[in-house]
Amino acid sequence: MRLLRQMTVDPHNHHLKFPRTSSSASTQPIKTDASPLIRDPKQTLLDALMRASKIQSIPHQSKLIHSRAIQLGLARDVRVANGLLILYTKHGADHLYLAQKLFDEISYRDTFTYTIMITAHARLGPPALGLRLLSRMLREEGGLRPNRFTLSAALKCCAASQDGERARQIHAWVLRNGVGDVVLGNSIMDSYAKCGWFGRARRVFDSMAGDARDAASWNIMMRACARGGDVAGAVGLFEMSPVRDVASWNTIISGRMRDGFDGDALGLLYRMVETGPGFNGFTFSMALTLVGGLGLVELGRQVHARMLRCVFECDLYSVNSLIDMYCKCGRLREAFIVFESVRGSCLSLVLWSTMVAGLIWNGRVEEAFGLFSDMLRGGEVEPDQHMLTSIISGCADSGALGLSRQVHARIEKSVCERDVCLECALVDAYAKCGSLEDAHKVFVGASERNVVLWGSTINAYALHGRGGEAVRLFEEMLTENVRPNEACFVAVLSACSHSGMVEEGRKYFKLMREECEVCASVEHYVCMVDLFGRAGRVEEAKEFICENGLAEVGIVWKALLFACRARGDREMARWAYEQMVRIRADDDGAYVSFSNVLSSTGRWEEAAEVRALMRGRGVRKRWSWSWLELKEEMREFSGR
């Protein structure tokens, strides 16, 4: 209201004079001076709307122009109203209600009016309302017909709401009325693909004449094939495409990465460098993600250098991928250099989260927490659930109980809403750090107890050897009609194994397969073998392996070998060792465990022979790391 009072109107010249609200470019007053020869207030207002639509105006300025239109009696004029709608829809979803209110007040609406609003709902949501507006438009008196822009916007609404049937109806209307062109054809194809109707998308593509397809047509169809799992089809379209722009290369490379064919993706990236177009921001981000996953730091540095040569502007996703690449390759110093170089420019929560996660990924939990503390002291960025979950997971992996409690205290003070993932991470962290009491407190005070949280808590008790309480919790979960998932059964079977509860373990394994219809995974089988082995029933463990067709799964033999080691059963240990070496001759655990079994039973010479065989085959015992928290400082220890 203060701004409305400050607005002045010259009674002789219908120009708007705005107060200065800020010195920034985005909030400068909108100049509405027209030629001295123009005295038409409507034209003056339209000029103001035209200028305002071309700059990043603020909501107050849109309201000022709207207020002036009301004073002049022009607010319901369709051209003025359309200009106002464009302004309101530029201000985001929070101000879309103002556009909707104005739309409802307009006495006459043309095709452009509807197109503006449908486009806004496709971009800002809800998309279903955009589709209702299209239906309302077709019922409008006077026979309004949507044009290709209206229909393209409506098809985006179909894609956003996964409404394939409405997309089919719009497609039929286009065919009946003959308003299609290549842009509209692409929109139809894209809508079908995003709704999962890949066959219809392909038929639209095939129906387009060769010269009627542009680069976007090929790219949309490639993405559809990749999304539908037709990898060969996507590659075939790429090779057939007469025009390969940067989007074409990005589509096929990212598709190969998504399907796990990183080697193929790398080969395509090399081809793009040699023969393709220049990189855009998405290409840089994609390339850095690829080389980071493969650990190719030298290639990553070349991509970084290419970014610098292109005088690439500070793009959040590219910089984020650059930091992530260096972290994945273990080059934390270079990651920090990039991170520090963007402070004050495009540094955001995403970059802070990536840097913190990178430190945790490299086992530098204390440094990660220090960086997290720096961010909090700065006060410019608030952590979200994802960042807090990442830090808590790092504390769990390193056993840092003190840090876990500090982060938990920060979560309690945080404005961000606690979710189940964060609570599960807290339960897991406290359990792995040795504080079952704290883990139980989180479980009791949880905002929602879903199957994931139940599973995490049952697993916490299993880790601490409290099998009876873990089983009690599992039974309580069943009583509350929470259907257990795969992880819950792994947790309860592990609890039975560590507590020697063989019959209970059998019962839950049967419950899992017969009543809950959960397919047994390798983890479940390993738990059962471990259950029999720890109870000294190694023959039953052997029979279980053979009956379930697990003879070629090395990890179940490892579980049996470890059980034999605990029981000193040399002959069964030898048999399990031979099976492990047959499956994988470079498994250091097989040699070390069997050697220890022999040593514990006084067979020192045989143990030495196994160690010598291990060295002769070039197998070395892998390094092991552990962390110890001393006076709230993490100390790292390593050894073979």
PyMOL commands that set and color helices and strands:
alter all, ss='L'
color gray80, all
select helices_A, chain A and resi 2-6+25-27+41-53+59-71+78-90+93-105+111-124+127-139+148-160+164-177+182-194+198-207+210-212+215-227+231-240+246-258+262-275+281-294+297-309+316-328+332-341+349-361+365-378+385-398+401-413+420-432+436-444+451-463+467-479+486-498+502-514+522-534+538-547+554-567+570-583+588-600+604-616
alter helices_A, ss='H'
color red, helices_A
select strands_A, chain A and resi 8-9+16-17+624-630+633-639
alter strands_A, ss='S'
color yellow, strands_A
deselect
rebuild
show_as cartoon
